[in-house]
């Protein structure tokens, strides 16, 4: 990203210095500059070197692009500078219907599909440290999920199939947990979907309400309606995003894997993000008795 270092960037740099409570001498040292070099930057005679920006971003969990766009959460920066790496902004914890286990799934899938550096860089995009998600039962809201997925989409040019695969990664996350054991104990795929939708879906999220509206031997139709308490709490008419729907489709596709079978084919025929009243997922699978 080639961007000119302007006066507003200098002002932000100095605000960050004030937030972390550094003197000019300490700040110059943190930026790997001499006092004279830093003085020239402050006076406008020099630009901030690239290595100084990299050092700043790595130390304070910042994204270079967001710095140049002046999109820096100074409260998050302050908390991180004081060692509070568990900090998650309030806007991502109110009306919380998801848990950090789901976010851990995102991170593991991103590392698997793109690489470990993408796992680190993507978190800098939302300015939250990975340690904040270490407790799998901690509650976060779907706005955090949507913002993170949107950052992935913009930065790594991910498409719908990529988000679908992130959802499919839920099997890797849950297969050795109680969730996975309950799923694998079902007699066939139809029973596995009944278990997933009627009993286990609240374990994964409460942003939406699920029901099986139709079931045949090789097909399951799942309807997903907004949880309006969550939407009202977030102050939005519709929660989530197209990307979160892609994730759900991937999760639904993975159900047969708990029985040692290939994933199902999932088609979202209706979606609230396309103007429909609810989301509908049509799932086709090869029904086979397992036990």
N, C-alpha and C positions, 0 to 999 in steps of 0.2 A: 504494500500500500504506500504510494508515493504522495505525501501530503506536506505542504509547507508549514513550518512552525511559525505560528502567528502570535500576536499579542495576547489573544484570549487563551492560547495554550500556555504561555508564560504565566498568566494570571492563575490558571488552574494548577500549574506546577507549584506556585507559591502557596496556594490554598492547601494543597496536599502537605506541603512542608509545615504549615501552621497546624493542620489537623494532627499530624504525628508528633508535633511539639519539638521540632528540630531547629537548631540555630543555623545560620547561614553556613558556618564552618562544617557542622555535622551534615548538613544537606549536601554540600559540595562533595563531601567524602562518600556519602551514600550513592551519589550519582557518578562516582569515580572520576571526579574533576578536581583540579586544584582550585583554591580560593580565587585566584586570578581568572581562571577560565569561567568559573561560575559568575563572577562579577561582570564579565563581558556579556554573558547570556542575560543577566538581569538588566543590564543597561541597553540591551537590544543590539549590541554590536556583533553577537555571535548567535548561532542557532544551537539547540540542544542536540548533541551527538546521538547517533542511533544507539550506541552501546549504553549510553546513560538511560535512554528510554527503556531498553531491554532490562537493565538492572532494576529500574523502578518498578516495572510491571511484574517481574518475577518475584520481587520481595514483597509486594503488596497485593498480589493476586489480581492484577489489572490486565485488561486487554488493550493492546496498542491502538486498535481501530477505535475502540470506545473512548480512549483518551483523546484522540484527535477529533472525535465527534462531540467531545465535552460531556460524555455520558458516563460520569464517574459517581458512584454512590459513596459520598464522603462518610456517611455513618458506618457503612460496611467497612470502608477503609480504616476508619478509626478503631473499630472493634478488632479487626485483624491485626492492626499494629500493636494492640495491647494484648495479643495472644488469645483472643476469644474467637477461635476458629469454628466454633459451633454456631456462630451467628447466622440467622436467616431473617431478612427483613419482614416486618409485620405484614406487608402487603401479600406475602407468600404463605402466611400462617393462618390468616383469618378465613373462616368458612372452609376449613381444611377437610377434604373428603378423600385424600390419598395418604399413603404412608411412604416413608423413605425407602422401604424395600423395593417399591416400584422404580424409584429413582436410581437405586443401585443397579437394577436391571438395565436401565438406560445406559448407565456408565459402562457396564461390562460389555454390552452389545456394541457400543461405540468403539471401545478398545478392540473388540474382536473384528469389527468390520473395517475400521479406519486405521487404528493404531493407538498405542498408549499416549502419544503426544496429543492426539485429538481429545482423549479423555481429559487431559489437563487443560488444554486450550479452551475447550468448550465450557468448562466451569468458569474460566476467567471471563467468558462472554457474559455470564450472569452474575459475576463477582461474588460467588459463594464457594467456600472451601469444601473439599470433599469430606472433611471430617464432620461437617454439619449433617451428613447423611449416614453416619456410622451407626446410629440407633435405628434399626429397621422399623420400629413401631412409632417413631416420631411422625406426627401429622404435618402435612403440607397441603397446599391447595392446588387445584388444577391449573391455576394461572401460572404457577411456577413451572409446571410440566409443559404448558403451551409455549411459554417464553423460551424455555430451553430447547424445545423441538424446533421452534422458529429460528433460533440462533444456529442450530445445526443445519437447517435447511439453507439458510443464507450463506453460511461460511463454507460448508462442504458440498453445497449443491445437491443435497439428498432429495430423492424422489419418493413417490408413494411406496414402491416396492422396498425401499430401504427402511422406511418406518414400519412397514409390515413385518420385515425381518427382525426389527427391534422387538416388536410384540411377540414374535415366535420365540425369542430368547427367554421368555418367561418360563418355558419348560426347563431350561438349564438352571434357572434360579430356584425353582420350586421342587424339582424331582426328588431331592433327598430330604425335604422338609415334611412336616405333617401333611401339608397341602398335597404334596406329590404322592404320599402314601395313601391318602384318601382317594385320590383320583385313580391310582393304579389298582385299587381294590375293587373297582367296578367291573361288572361282568362283560360289558360290551360298550361300544362307543356311544350309543344312545343314553345308556345309564351314566356314562362319564359326562355327557353334556348336561343331563339333568342335575347331576351333583354340582357341576361347575356353576350353572346358572341359578339354581334354587338355593343352594347352600353356601357355596364358596365365593361367589362374586363380591359380597360385602367385605370379605377378607382382603381383596385386592383394591377395592375403591368403593366410595359411596357418593360419587359425583353424579351417578346415574342409577336408574332402577331398571333391572333386566327381567324379562320374562320370555318363556318359550311359547310362541304363538301358534306353532305348527310343528309336528314331528311325524316323519314317515321312517321307513326302514333305513333309507340312505340320505335323508335330508332333515335338517333342523333349521327352523326359522326363529331367530332371536330378535326381539324388539327391545330397543334401548331408549328410555325416556329420561328427560332431564330431571334431576332432583332439584326442585324449585327452591328449596331451602338453601341449597348451595348457591344457586344462581343469584338469589336475592341477597345473600350474604356478601357476594362478590360485586353486587351492583351491576349485573349484566343480564341481558335477556337470554342469552345462550352461552353456556360455559363450554370450555374446551375449544377444539379447533379441528380442521380436516386431518391434521397430523395425529391428534389423539384418537380419532376414529380409525386411522390406519393401524395404530398400535393395538386397538381393541380387536380389529380383524385378525391381526397376527396372533394375539392371545387365544382367540377362539379357534384359530386354525391348529394350534398346538395340542389341543385336548387329546386326540388319538395317540399321541406320542407316549403318554403315560401308560398306554396299553401295549407299547412296542410296535405301534403301527405308523404309517406315513401320515403327515399332516393333512387336514381337510382342505378343500377348496372353499374359500369364503368370498362372497360378493356382497357388497353393501348396496342394496337396491334403493334405499331411501336414506337421506341424511339431513339433519337439522341445519347443517352448514350449507346445504343447497336449497334451503327453503321448505323442507318437509317438516311435519309435526313431530316426528321422531325418527330415530335411525333404525333401519332393519337390515339384519345380516342373514343372508341365505347361505347355509353351510351344507355342502355335499361331502359325503365320506363313504368309505367302504365298510359296511357293517360286518363285524366278525365277532363271534363269541370268543371271549378271552379265557374265562375260567371254566 
